[in-house]
Amino acid sequence: MRRGVVISYNKTAGFGFIKDTNKQKISFHNEDPLAIFKRFEMVQFEISFVGNSLQAVNVMHVLDKSRQPLSIPETFIDSV
């Protein structure tokens, strides 16, 4: 699985963008109403063709030791 950071997410539309470790901006669509993503949260995902474009699929939070979503400081977003 790949890893990255959520750089934007619209919870109403369930649509957002991830910046992966290769510094690529990848879109994703979340159909799980219980999974809410926030900016700067670390996620892991797979890449797939959806329609005619690459998208992140099976997006899941990366959890810390207390099982909470792991976030990175905003200042580190450009280094990811």
CNS distance restraints for C-alpha pairs under 8 A (distance, minus, plus):
assign (resid   1 and name CA) (resid  44 and name CA) 6.16 0.50 0.50
assign (resid   1 and name CA) (resid  45 and name CA) 5.52 0.50 0.50
assign (resid   1 and name CA) (resid  46 and name CA) 5.45 0.50 0.50
assign (resid   2 and name CA) (resid  20 and name CA) 7.40 0.50 0.50
assign (resid   2 and name CA) (resid  21 and name CA) 7.88 0.50 0.50
assign (resid   2 and name CA) (resid  44 and name CA) 5.42 0.50 0.50
assign (resid   2 and name CA) (resid  45 and name CA) 5.33 0.50 0.50
assign (resid   2 and name CA) (resid  46 and name CA) 6.04 0.50 0.50
assign (resid   3 and name CA) (resid  20 and name CA) 5.92 0.50 0.50
assign (resid   3 and name CA) (resid  21 and name CA) 6.43 0.50 0.50
assign (resid   3 and name CA) (resid  42 and name CA) 7.16 0.50 0.50
assign (resid   3 and name CA) (resid  43 and name CA) 5.69 0.50 0.50
assign (resid   3 and name CA) (resid  44 and name CA) 4.29 0.50 0.50
assign (resid   3 and name CA) (resid  45 and name CA) 6.32 0.50 0.50
assign (resid   4 and name CA) (resid  18 and name CA) 6.05 0.50 0.50
assign (resid   4 and name CA) (resid  19 and name CA) 5.40 0.50 0.50
assign (resid   4 and name CA) (resid  20 and name CA) 3.93 0.50 0.50
assign (resid   4 and name CA) (resid  21 and name CA) 5.68 0.50 0.50
assign (resid   4 and name CA) (resid  42 and name CA) 5.75 0.50 0.50
assign (resid   4 and name CA) (resid  43 and name CA) 5.52 0.50 0.50
assign (resid   4 and name CA) (resid  44 and name CA) 6.38 0.50 0.50
assign (resid   4 and name CA) (resid  80 and name CA) 7.27 0.50 0.50
assign (resid   5 and name CA) (resid  18 and name CA) 5.36 0.50 0.50
assign (resid   5 and name CA) (resid  19 and name CA) 5.34 0.50 0.50
assign (resid   5 and name CA) (resid  20 and name CA) 6.40 0.50 0.50
assign (resid   5 and name CA) (resid  39 and name CA) 7.60 0.50 0.50
assign (resid   5 and name CA) (resid  40 and name CA) 5.51 0.50 0.50
assign (resid   5 and name CA) (resid  41 and name CA) 5.59 0.50 0.50
assign (resid   5 and name CA) (resid  42 and name CA) 4.54 0.50 0.50
assign (resid   5 and name CA) (resid  43 and name CA) 5.97 0.50 0.50
assign (resid   5 and name CA) (resid  77 and name CA) 7.63 0.50 0.50
assign (resid   5 and name CA) (resid  80 and name CA) 7.47 0.50 0.50
assign (resid   6 and name CA) (resid  16 and name CA) 7.42 0.50 0.50
assign (resid   6 and name CA) (resid  17 and name CA) 5.99 0.50 0.50
assign (resid   6 and name CA) (resid  18 and name CA) 4.41 0.50 0.50
assign (resid   6 and name CA) (resid  19 and name CA) 6.45 0.50 0.50
assign (resid   6 and name CA) (resid  37 and name CA) 7.36 0.50 0.50
assign (resid   6 and name CA) (resid  38 and name CA) 6.73 0.50 0.50
assign (resid   6 and name CA) (resid  39 and name CA) 5.10 0.50 0.50
assign (resid   6 and name CA) (resid  40 and name CA) 5.22 0.50 0.50
assign (resid   6 and name CA) (resid  41 and name CA) 5.55 0.50 0.50
assign (resid   6 and name CA) (resid  42 and name CA) 6.49 0.50 0.50
assign (resid   6 and name CA) (resid  43 and name CA) 7.08 0.50 0.50
assign (resid   7 and name CA) (resid  16 and name CA) 7.60 0.50 0.50
assign (resid   7 and name CA) (resid  17 and name CA) 5.71 0.50 0.50
assign (resid   7 and name CA) (resid  18 and name CA) 5.50 0.50 0.50
assign (resid   7 and name CA) (resid  19 and name CA) 6.40 0.50 0.50
assign (resid   7 and name CA) (resid  39 and name CA) 5.18 0.50 0.50
assign (resid   7 and name CA) (resid  40 and name CA) 6.01 0.50 0.50
assign (resid   8 and name CA) (resid  16 and name CA) 5.22 0.50 0.50
assign (resid   8 and name CA) (resid  17 and name CA) 5.32 0.50 0.50
assign (resid   8 and name CA) (resid  18 and name CA) 7.23 0.50 0.50
assign (resid   8 and name CA) (resid  38 and name CA) 7.37 0.50 0.50
assign (resid   8 and name CA) (resid  39 and name CA) 5.54 0.50 0.50
assign (resid   9 and name CA) (resid  14 and name CA) 7.12 0.50 0.50
assign (resid   9 and name CA) (resid  15 and name CA) 5.79 0.50 0.50
assign (resid   9 and name CA) (resid  16 and name CA) 3.98 0.50 0.50
assign (resid   9 and name CA) (resid  17 and name CA) 6.51 0.50 0.50
assign (resid   9 and name CA) (resid  37 and name CA) 6.58 0.50 0.50
assign (resid   9 and name CA) (resid  38 and name CA) 6.51 0.50 0.50
assign (resid   9 and name CA) (resid  39 and name CA) 6.82 0.50 0.50
assign (resid  10 and name CA) (resid  14 and name CA) 5.63 0.50 0.50
assign (resid  10 and name CA) (resid  15 and name CA) 5.45 0.50 0.50
assign (resid  10 and name CA) (resid  16 and name CA) 6.04 0.50 0.50
assign (resid  11 and name CA) (resid  15 and name CA) 6.87 0.50 0.50
assign (resid  11 and name CA) (resid  36 and name CA) 6.82 0.50 0.50
assign (resid  11 and name CA) (resid  37 and name CA) 7.59 0.50 0.50
assign (resid  14 and name CA) (resid  29 and name CA) 5.61 0.50 0.50
assign (resid  14 and name CA) (resid  30 and name CA) 4.91 0.50 0.50
assign (resid  14 and name CA) (resid  31 and name CA) 6.60 0.50 0.50
assign (resid  15 and name CA) (resid  27 and name CA) 7.41 0.50 0.50
assign (resid  15 and name CA) (resid  28 and name CA) 5.84 0.50 0.50
assign (resid  15 and name CA) (resid  29 and name CA) 4.51 0.50 0.50
assign (resid  15 and name CA) (resid  30 and name CA) 6.19 0.50 0.50
assign (resid  16 and name CA) (resid  27 and name CA) 5.73 0.50 0.50
assign (resid  16 and name CA) (resid  28 and name CA) 5.44 0.50 0.50
assign (resid  16 and name CA) (resid  29 and name CA) 6.51 0.50 0.50
assign (resid  17 and name CA) (resid  25 and name CA) 6.38 0.50 0.50
assign (resid  17 and name CA) (resid  26 and name CA) 5.44 0.50 0.50
assign (resid  17 and name CA) (resid  27 and name CA) 4.35 0.50 0.50
assign (resid  17 and name CA) (resid  28 and name CA) 5.97 0.50 0.50
assign (resid  18 and name CA) (resid  24 and name CA) 7.96 0.50 0.50
assign (resid  18 and name CA) (resid  25 and name CA) 5.66 0.50 0.50
assign (resid  18 and name CA) (resid  26 and name CA) 5.17 0.50 0.50
assign (resid  18 and name CA) (resid  27 and name CA) 6.27 0.50 0.50
assign (resid  18 and name CA) (resid  28 and name CA) 7.42 0.50 0.50
assign (resid  19 and name CA) (resid  23 and name CA) 5.62 0.50 0.50
assign (resid  19 and name CA) (resid  24 and name CA) 5.45 0.50 0.50
assign (resid  19 and name CA) (resid  25 and name CA) 4.62 0.50 0.50
assign (resid  19 and name CA) (resid  26 and name CA) 6.33 0.50 0.50
assign (resid  19 and name CA) (resid  80 and name CA) 7.26 0.50 0.50
assign (resid  20 and name CA) (resid  24 and name CA) 5.46 0.50 0.50
assign (resid  20 and name CA) (resid  25 and name CA) 6.66 0.50 0.50
assign (resid  20 and name CA) (resid  26 and name CA) 7.37 0.50 0.50
assign (resid  20 and name CA) (resid  80 and name CA) 6.90 0.50 0.50
assign (resid  21 and name CA) (resid  80 and name CA) 5.44 0.50 0.50
assign (resid  22 and name CA) (resid  80 and name CA) 7.73 0.50 0.50
assign (resid  23 and name CA) (resid  80 and name CA) 6.44 0.50 0.50
assign (resid  26 and name CA) (resid  54 and name CA) 7.38 0.50 0.50
assign (resid  26 and name CA) (resid  55 and name CA) 5.98 0.50 0.50
assign (resid  26 and name CA) (resid  56 and name CA) 6.32 0.50 0.50
assign (resid  27 and name CA) (resid  54 and name CA) 7.76 0.50 0.50
assign (resid  27 and name CA) (resid  55 and name CA) 5.27 0.50 0.50
assign (resid  27 and name CA) (resid  56 and name CA) 6.14 0.50 0.50
assign (resid  28 and name CA) (resid  55 and name CA) 5.49 0.50 0.50
assign (resid  28 and name CA) (resid  56 and name CA) 4.95 0.50 0.50
assign (resid  28 and name CA) (resid  57 and name CA) 6.48 0.50 0.50
assign (resid  28 and name CA) (resid  59 and name CA) 7.79 0.50 0.50
assign (resid  29 and name CA) (resid  56 and name CA) 7.80 0.50 0.50
assign (resid  29 and name CA) (resid  57 and name CA) 7.55 0.50 0.50
assign (resid  30 and name CA) (resid  35 and name CA) 7.63 0.50 0.50
assign (resid  30 and name CA) (resid  59 and name CA) 7.70 0.50 0.50
assign (resid  37 and name CA) (resid  41 and name CA) 7.05 0.50 0.50
assign (resid  37 and name CA) (resid  61 and name CA) 7.95 0.50 0.50
assign (resid  40 and name CA) (resid  71 and name CA) 5.39 0.50 0.50
assign (resid  40 and name CA) (resid  72 and name CA) 5.59 0.50 0.50
assign (resid  40 and name CA) (resid  73 and name CA) 7.01 0.50 0.50
assign (resid  40 and name CA) (resid  74 and name CA) 6.58 0.50 0.50
assign (resid  40 and name CA) (resid  77 and name CA) 7.38 0.50 0.50
assign (resid  41 and name CA) (resid  61 and name CA) 7.29 0.50 0.50
assign (resid  41 and name CA) (resid  62 and name CA) 7.84 0.50 0.50
assign (resid  41 and name CA) (resid  69 and name CA) 6.56 0.50 0.50
assign (resid  41 and name CA) (resid  70 and name CA) 5.70 0.50 0.50
assign (resid  41 and name CA) (resid  71 and name CA) 4.11 0.50 0.50
assign (resid  41 and name CA) (resid  72 and name CA) 6.44 0.50 0.50
assign (resid  42 and name CA) (resid  61 and name CA) 6.15 0.50 0.50
assign (resid  42 and name CA) (resid  62 and name CA) 5.46 0.50 0.50
assign (resid  42 and name CA) (resid  69 and name CA) 7.24 0.50 0.50
assign (resid  42 and name CA) (resid  70 and name CA) 5.64 0.50 0.50
assign (resid  42 and name CA) (resid  71 and name CA) 5.64 0.50 0.50
assign (resid  42 and name CA) (resid  72 and name CA) 7.13 0.50 0.50
assign (resid  43 and name CA) (resid  59 and name CA) 6.48 0.50 0.50
assign (resid  43 and name CA) (resid  60 and name CA) 5.42 0.50 0.50
assign (resid  43 and name CA) (resid  61 and name CA) 4.40 0.50 0.50
assign (resid  43 and name CA) (resid  62 and name CA) 5.01 0.50 0.50
assign (resid  44 and name CA) (resid  59 and name CA) 5.79 0.50 0.50
assign (resid  44 and name CA) (resid  60 and name CA) 5.42 0.50 0.50
assign (resid  44 and name CA) (resid  61 and name CA) 6.37 0.50 0.50
assign (resid  44 and name CA) (resid  62 and name CA) 6.36 0.50 0.50
assign (resid  45 and name CA) (resid  56 and name CA) 5.95 0.50 0.50
assign (resid  45 and name CA) (resid  57 and name CA) 5.83 0.50 0.50
assign (resid  45 and name CA) (resid  58 and name CA) 5.39 0.50 0.50
assign (resid  45 and name CA) (resid  59 and name CA) 4.45 0.50 0.50
assign (resid  45 and name CA) (resid  60 and name CA) 6.37 0.50 0.50
assign (resid  46 and name CA) (resid  56 and name CA) 5.59 0.50 0.50
assign (resid  46 and name CA) (resid  57 and name CA) 5.26 0.50 0.50
assign (resid  46 and name CA) (resid  58 and name CA) 6.11 0.50 0.50
assign (resid  46 and name CA) (resid  59 and name CA) 7.16 0.50 0.50
assign (resid  47 and name CA) (resid  54 and name CA) 6.60 0.50 0.50
assign (resid  47 and name CA) (resid  55 and name CA) 5.73 0.50 0.50
assign (resid  47 and name CA) (resid  56 and name CA) 4.70 0.50 0.50
assign (resid  47 and name CA) (resid  57 and name CA) 5.91 0.50 0.50
assign (resid  48 and name CA) (resid  54 and name CA) 5.59 0.50 0.50
assign (resid  48 and name CA) (resid  55 and name CA) 5.55 0.50 0.50
assign (resid  48 and name CA) (resid  56 and name CA) 6.38 0.50 0.50
assign (resid  48 and name CA) (resid  57 and name CA) 6.50 0.50 0.50
assign (resid  49 and name CA) (resid  53 and name CA) 5.37 0.50 0.50
assign (resid  49 and name CA) (resid  54 and name CA) 4.54 0.50 0.50
assign (resid  49 and name CA) (resid  55 and name CA) 6.11 0.50 0.50
assign (resid  50 and name CA) (resid  54 and name CA) 6.18 0.50 0.50
assign (resid  50 and name CA) (resid  55 and name CA) 6.22 0.50 0.50
assign (resid  61 and name CA) (resid  69 and name CA) 5.67 0.50 0.50
assign (resid  61 and name CA) (resid  70 and name CA) 7.34 0.50 0.50
assign (resid  62 and name CA) (resid  69 and name CA) 5.77 0.50 0.50
assign (resid  62 and name CA) (resid  70 and name CA) 5.72 0.50 0.50
assign (resid  63 and name CA) (resid  67 and name CA) 5.03 0.50 0.50
assign (resid  63 and name CA) (resid  68 and name CA) 5.14 0.50 0.50
assign (resid  63 and name CA) (resid  69 and name CA) 4.54 0.50 0.50
assign (resid  63 and name CA) (resid  70 and name CA) 5.21 0.50 0.50
assign (resid  64 and name CA) (resid  68 and name CA) 5.51 0.50 0.50
assign (resid  64 and name CA) (resid  69 and name CA) 6.29 0.50 0.50
assign (resid  64 and name CA) (resid  70 and name CA) 5.44 0.50 0.50
assign (resid  72 and name CA) (resid  76 and name CA) 6.78 0.50 0.50
assign (resid  72 and name CA) (resid  77 and name CA) 7.52 0.50 0.50
assign (resid  73 and name CA) (resid  77 and name CA) 7.23 0.50 0.50
assign (resid  76 and name CA) (resid  80 and name CA) 6.78 0.50 0.50
